[in-house]
Amino acid sequence: MAANSMTGFARASGSSGAWRWAFELKSVNAKGLDLRLRMPQPFDRVEAEARGRIGKALTRGTCFATLTLQREGSASAPRIDETALAALAAAARAAALRAGLAPPTMDGLLAVRGVVEASEAEDDEPAVAAACAGVLTSLDEAIAALSAARRTEGEALTAVLFERLDAIEALTRVADANPARKPEAVRARLAESVAALMAAGRGFDEARLHQEAILLASRADIREELDRLTTHVAAARTLIAEGGAIGRRLDFLAQEFSREASTLCAKANDVSLTAQGLELRAQIEQFREQAQNIE
């Protein structure tokens, strides 16, 4: 099973009777699942069903679902509010008489807001019900296309994630084999430090100084961090190979990677080892950025 991306776009259209429509789905990254639907009347009646179908197909991401409609032969017909017109005419005639003006004209009265209204053709319930069923069919087509798009991008992301894991694993091996970690190199650096301290003054307890130096050397050992990085690489590879909704777990592993690399840099007692640790952190950050696109 392949890992899916959280980003994608799909569109499906259809028609039924006088109705024409297009359903567009667009998904982007998000921590959870956020569905945002825009469905005009009278098709808002199927919004709950549409939300449920999208929710079954996606587990993470913000999904924008927009339904656009067009109705043939649905031009608005004017309708005169006879009651409002009569009341307005009577009031206007009385006002004109009091002011000694000419009586109001019909075109002037009809221009008053509220007297003439646009009357939409009434919806035919069986026709709307049939169109709603067609809209849901188009939605299923769009969901399938969106899932395919997310899957295709997920395959590309998977290849990138494996590349980053290969780089992390290689850098871990390089850090493990760094000459600065060899016992003789550690002993040489400690001996130089002890000799410098002994030459700097008197009263040092040489035995105590050696004990402290050995303690410092043990604290600077990065064996545990290297082992954990190797383990995390193996776990990430297994997780990606399983596929499915693995984004949250990958993000957690990326945090663990970063923690181990930061500790390695803090413990490093050699410039070359520090440089390798910093490169590790750079590769891990790239891994984390890509992992955040996975569903």
Stockholm file with secondary structure:
# STOCKHOLM 1.0

chainA/1-295         MAANSMTGFARASGSSGAWRWAFELKSVNAKGLDLRLRMPQPFDRVEAEARGRIGKALTRGTCFATLTLQREGSASAPRIDETALAALAAAARAAALRAGLAPPTMDGLLAVRGVVEASEAEDDEPAVAAACAGVLTSLDEAIAALSAARRTEGEALTAVLFERLDAIEALTRVADANPARKPEAVRARLAESVAALMAAGRGFDEARLHQEAILLASRADIREELDRLTTHVAAARTLIAEGGAIGRRLDFLAQEFSREASTLCAKANDVSLTAQGLELRAQIEQFREQAQNIE
#=GR chainA/1-295 SS CCBCBSCEEEEEEEEETTEEEEEEEEEECCSSEEEEEECCTTGGGGHHHHHHHHHHHCSSEEEEEEEEEEETTCCCEEEECHHHHHHHHHHHHHHHHHHTCCCCCHHHHHTSBTTEEEECCCCCHHHHHHHHHHHHHHHHHHHHHHHHHHHHHHHHHHHHHHHHHHHHHHHHHHHHTCGGGSHHHHHHHHHHHHHHHHHHCSCCCHHHHHHHHHHHHHHTCCHHHHHHHHHHHHHHHHHHHHCBSCHHHHHHHHHHHHHHHHHHHHHCCSHHHHHHHHHHHHHHHHHHHHHTTBC
#=GC SS_cons         CCBCBSCEEEEEEEEETTEEEEEEEEEECCSSEEEEEECCTTGGGGHHHHHHHHHHHCSSEEEEEEEEEEETTCCCEEEECHHHHHHHHHHHHHHHHHHTCCCCCHHHHHTSBTTEEEECCCCCHHHHHHHHHHHHHHHHHHHHHHHHHHHHHHHHHHHHHHHHHHHHHHHHHHHHTCGGGSHHHHHHHHHHHHHHHHHHCSCCCHHHHHHHHHHHHHHTCCHHHHHHHHHHHHHHHHHHHHCBSCHHHHHHHHHHHHHHHHHHHHHCCSHHHHHHHHHHHHHHHHHHHHHTTBC
//
